Amino acid sequence: MGGLRELAAPCVAPGPSGVALRTRLKQLTAADEEVLRRVGAHLGTLACGDLKARRRDGLEHDAGAWAVRKRELTPLSSARWAGAITKATHEQWALARRCALAHLQNLESGIRTLRHRLALPLGSRGSKQAPGGYRSRREWHAKARRLRMLEDRLARERADWQAGRVHVVRGGKRLARMRHHLAAARLTEVQWRARWEAARWFLQADGESGKRYGNETIRIAPDGQVSIRLPAPLSGLANAPHGRYVLAAKVGFAHRGAEWADRVAANRAVAYRIHHDTARGRWYVTASWHRPASPAVPLAAALAHGVIGVDLNADHLAAWRLDVHGNPTGSPRRFCYDLTGTADHRDAQLRHALTRLLHWARTCGVKAIAVEDLDFTTEKTREKHGRNRRFRQLVSGLPTGRLRARLVSMADAMGLTVVAVDPAYTSKWGAQHWQKPLTSKNRKTTRHDAASIAIGRRAQGYRLRRRTAPPRTHRSDGCGHRTVQAAPEAPGREEVRRRLPGPRTRAVPPDAERTRATRTPTTVRDVRSDQEWVPDSLPLTDQERFEARRRTS
């Protein structure tokens, strides 16, 4: 086992800690849409200013500065709107801070790889642990220039990290850069401006337990009526008491609607977010709340009825059912999806594949699904894989994080358990030990199918190979192959086995009686005679032989 890294033990993935439901706001009037636009634009302007103030404070921010910012926003909106804005600002700043740290680690990894490869001679071969040298002098020169560029970038990012500066923009950096590439994005300036403004609006409110229907700012009644507490400068637009505006649209949640209705009826906290899809011209509302963590199922209890091993690939999920002893049963299954197109299309494809997988698992009667705990953070760099651009695109396209989150959430809703295993060597060892034995003229087993078996066996705690062969000196004795190994305490285990009569050696026991008469041969030579021949005790002389012939004649 030299050179192999230590494998992590399988564990049960924790269940989801929150619920999010989305539905469409239908039958909105022109006045309703105008109110939503004005409220979103006003609160979005306040959120942009608050984010700027938070970035300016940097690492010196404390609870006192937070209270000052909230007091400044309260006269321009309300106390609850100000709390929601400042909380969203803190979450956005913290996310940008974590992304900056990940970017720093990525730069450091790339610089280490470049320095290692530049120090090697040209054309030197690499190994599994470290890459080799560059192929030509031209490539070596280009990588030396890239090393200097990454070192300069690392110095800037490290200075920003130490100073507490983050680079973040409301609406998203990708959408902001799209303004300079409208032709490639197939957008006009008017379309881009509408999308940019809608992305910078702020129409979300945190829930509050004990208040009416769980939210005082954006309130949805059990009958579907939606009302919004307007900010102070827009209170003149109210059509209901206490500065509220009631929308003409009625909403209802089809998915988990009963659970949402129970929380609303009990006045438990529910957070809402309203957003506008400019491409379709539709308004949506999302309800979310925290839920208590489900009690962790013991690993032995989850695997009591077998397991289904799942191997994630670029275009499909390869799955195979294993019994409690780690043996594959039935035939492998494949759940295909297409990860091209828009983000919504990719997400829908993934959810459809997971839905089919979970329904099949429940049909089989198993309670656990084993998946790999994949993390390709260090595998996507150009410096590690170099010219292998197709492999880098393949790794970057695998929806590892979204698959894990979706699978855990959907499996918890269906009463199934997800077991995460170490992904090391599953594809290699699965193909080595399981692909060929399970391939026949009627079934072609792929590497991905064999990898799913390896994943399931690792979750069950079994070795990935099919069986452990005895030592070479114990595989046979003087009389042939030893099919059964004797225990160390068995007497005579080193002696030659005796030939025992029985069906295995095709020998008839001495005390057995014949149950069927012997069939008469069909040839004259082999026909049995009724006469019994008795040989003489002594040989006859010539005189005796002559006397015998004379008597008979």
Buried (B, 14 or more C-beta within 10 A) or exposed (E): EEEEEEEEEBBBBEBBEEBEBEBBBEEBEEEBBEBBBBBBBBBBBBBBBBBEBBBEBEEEBEEEBBEEBBEBBBEBBBBBBBBBBBBBBBEBBEEBBEEBEEBBEBBBBBBEBBEBBBEBEEEEEEEEEEBBBBEEEEBBEEBEEBBEEBEEBBEEBBEBBEEBBBEBBBBEEEBEEBEEEEEEBEBEEEBBEBBBBBBBBBBBBBBBEEBEBBBBBBBBBEEEBBBBBBBEEBBEBBBEEEBBBBBBBBBBBEEBEEBBBEBBEEBBBBBBBBBBEBEEEEBBBBBBBEEEEEEEBEBEEBBEEBBBBBBBBEBBBBBBBBBEEBEBEEEBBBBEBEBEEEEEEBBBBBBEBBBBBBEBBBEBEBBBBBBBBBEEEEBBBBBBBBEEEEEBEBBEEBBBEBBBEBBBBBBBBEEBBBBBBBBBBBBBBBBBBBBEEBBEEEEEBBBBBBBBBBBBBBBBEBEBEBEEEEEEEEEEBEEEEBEEEBEEEEEEEEEEBEEEEEEEEEEEEEEEEEEEEEEEEEEEEEEEEEEEEEEEEEEEEEEEEEEEEEEEE
